[in-house]
């Protein structure tokens, strides 16, 4: 078990990050035309806006919360917030945005499975990504339930230490999650797996922040008019 724990939480993170960085660079360099979100809105707009907006707002908030929560050292926030209070804040905010993301993800998943046109033009890879994201979201929400059983914040501190050791290239990271509940380990492992497969899926569009849309000029779209019938004037 110690060997498996070391491989999964000390070595695998670097493998996933290396494949993510090199794979994204290689795909952008050699397959720039495949670098897209693969939107299916033209095929059907039903549930698209609601599902997509709910999912993206939820997932961006969750990712931001994870980065700040895991990578902020305990010594930074201990002067104004205890680890237990930080855990409670993470549970409430993460739970709210997690539920919002779950609603959006459910709509997008049902839409892709139930709509014949989208199902026919989509790929198994796209569906697999949605399923993995859905499973990761359920694990995250499930971890909130587990966290409610120990509100001292100790497990959150350990997970933060694990992430900070990985980012700073220090050894001993796996020791911080050795005795963690299986749902935390599954959540971390699936998260690393999603990072690993990102260069080979439509998830690469996470890099493409459309800031240009904010400053670009408005597009003028005119309704197409019917041609004049000159025969009626004779």
C-alpha positions, 0 to 999 in steps of 0.5 A: 500500500505504501508503494501504491500511495507513493506512486499515486501521490508523489510520482503521478502528479508530476507525470500528469503535469508533464503530459499536460504541459508538453501535450498542450504545447504540442497540440497547439503547435501541430494541431491548432485547428483542433484547439476548440471547444467543439460547441454543439449550439448550432445543432440545438440550443435547447438547455445549452445556455442554461447548462453551459453557463451554470457549469462554467460559473460553477467549475471556474469558482470551484477551480479558483477555490481549490487553487487558493485553498490548497496552495495558500500556506496555513501560516498565511491565514492562521492569523485571522482564520482557524483551519476549522473555519477555513474548512467550513468556508470551503464546504459552504462555498464549494457546496453552493457552486458545486450544486450549480455546476451539478445542475449545468453538468446534468443538463449538458450530459442529458442533452448530449445523450438524449439529442439524436443530432448531437449524439450522431455528430459527437464523439465518444471522447467528448461523452467520456470527458463529460462522464469523468467530470460528472464523476469528479463533481460527485466525488467532490460533493461527497467529500463535503459530506465526509468533511462534516464528520471532522470539523477541526480542519486537520484533513484540509491542512494535510491536503494543502500540505500535499499540494504545496509539497508537489508544487514546490518539488519537495519529497514526502508529499504522499505521506500527508494523504497516506491515511486520508479517507478514500473519497479524498484519494479518489477525488485527487486521483481523478483530478490528476487523470483529468489533467493528464488527458486534457491535451487529447480532449476538448478540455484544452480550450480552458486555456483560450480565455476570450478576452478579445470579445470584451474589446472587439467592435460590435458585429452588424447582423442584418436580416436577409430580405426577400428579392424584389418581384419586378414582374408585379409592376408590369 
